[in-house]
Amino acid sequence: MAEHEGNIFGEMRRFARTSGAVGGIAARIAGERVFGIRTDQARHAQDLKQVLGGLKGPMMKVAQFLSTVPDVLPPEYAEQLAELQANAPPMGWAFVRRRMAGELGADWEQKFVSFSREAAAAASLGQVHRATLPDGRLVAVKLQYPDMPSIIESDLRQLKLALALYRRMDNAIVQDDIFVEVTERLREELDYRREAAQMRLYGAMLAGVPDVRVPEPVAEYTTGRLLTMQWLNGVGLKAWLEGNPSQEQRNRLATALFRAWYIPFYRYGVIHGDPHLGNYQVDAQGGLNLLDYGSIRVFPAKFVGGVLELHAAVRDDDIHRARHAYDIWGFKGITDEQILVLNDWAKFLYEPLLQDRVRPIQEDSDPQFGRAVAQKVHAGLQRTGGVRPPREFMLMDRSAIGLGSVFLRLRAELNWSRLFHEMVADFDEQALAARQAAALQAAGVPAAK
């Protein structure tokens, strides 16, 4: 009873801290946009980052996502929230000892040659410690924070309320199915055995791909709340860019990123749904270390076919093929006018894939160009009554936005069209479905729903 009451009061304190911080930010944004009241956004954004970072839960993951979507937040907030990925305050040694004893037994320390007391990295659902196994392998040990299932359920309830309130103010996008998708993906992230299986899946799908490294999980040191994997040496992207890499090095890393995300998608119908900066490193040879496999989406083969159908529709300016693509994805009851609005966003995303030449991912020099396109699409959807995106759409769109922002930051110049066509030249839905089923079964990952 006492523990239950402690959880209730903990959840109430958490709700008060989160809703107070976010509510205050919302009031300031509304004050500026509606009444022209100027506020110190940089200071308030720093306050919000500290609150969300300290909470350690899925609300932080939502904040990370919001920081990548054009025009959702003012630039000051987006900049601060984007830094949440690797800067959450870690739990102390007392927590580490309890968690490790609970997962591996009271003699857990004897199962390692060394185990760092200080966390090497901390994020939304867990923190990572560096350790050495008896066979000499250097490993990363990820420990899930305490009481995460109840924290996730609390945050999901808050998110549902927030989306309901938002829908009363803005009808451009009906979020119901997206909320279902967020709910399922976050609950899946609690299962570290599932993440280990998804890591094995990516290791198989990306085997032999140049400049891409996937850590290997260690099954005997992994439980539902503990994930042990190969330690990969590397530096974060921001630190790497501060070293002023050459254009050739930037292009090489961007090529690795493109292949790491889209070979799994176009050949297996699988996508890594969390493309924020904390999930990749650059190794000493300039290659990519791809990290964190908790947020993985498996798509039906026909959904991937819909992506290629929309590419062809944009290429040929064919509204009938566009309608077919949106039908395949599961958009219901959309009008021709809404298709034209949605196609403005599709053209923005597909444009680099349509031009067979070396170019940056975005040729418009205005850093607000993507934001302007998003505003135009949002206004068009409001004007035409809004749409209800299918749940699968969220992670695919999130990956495209997140990767595009990284390619911009890298200032990469590549023939994106050629990279794309290398992946889809022999596309066949039945072949993809067969490859997907075999790969999922071999890795132990549940099939797509």
Sequence and secondary structure as in RCSB ss.txt:
>XXXX:A:sequence
MAEHEGNIFGEMRRFARTSGAVGGIAARIAGERVFGIRTDQARHAQDLKQVLGGLKGPMMKVAQFLSTVPDVLPP
EYAEQLAELQANAPPMGWAFVRRRMAGELGADWEQKFVSFSREAAAAASLGQVHRATLPDGRLVAVKLQYPDMPS
IIESDLRQLKLALALYRRMDNAIVQDDIFVEVTERLREELDYRREAAQMRLYGAMLAGVPDVRVPEPVAEYTTGR
LLTMQWLNGVGLKAWLEGNPSQEQRNRLATALFRAWYIPFYRYGVIHGDPHLGNYQVDAQGGLNLLDYGSIRVFP
AKFVGGVLELHAAVRDDDIHRARHAYDIWGFKGITDEQILVLNDWAKFLYEPLLQDRVRPIQEDSDPQFGRAVAQ
KVHAGLQRTGGVRPPREFMLMDRSAIGLGSVFLRLRAELNWSRLFHEMVADFDEQALAARQAAALQAAGVPAAK
>XXXX:A:secstr
 HHHHHHHHHHHHHHHHHHHHHHHHHHHHHHHHHH     HHHHHHHHHHHHHHH SHHHHHHHHHTTSTTSS H
HHHHHHHGGGG      HHHHHHHHHHHH TTGGGG SEE SS SEE SSEEEEEEE TTS EEEEEEE TTHHH
HHHHHHHHHHHHHHHHHHH  SB  HHHHHHHHHHHHHHT HHHHHHHHHHHHHHTTT TTEE   B GGG  SS
EEEEE    EEHHHHHHT   HHHHHHHHHHHHHHHHHHHHHHSEEE   SGGGEEE TTS EEE   SSEEE  
HHHHHHHHHHHHHHHHT HHHHHHHHHHHT  S  HHHHHHHHHHHHHHHHHHH  S EES     TTHHHHHHH
HHHHHHHHTT B   TTHHHHHHHHHHHHHHHHHHT EE HHHHHHHHHTT  HHHHHHHHHHHHHHHT     
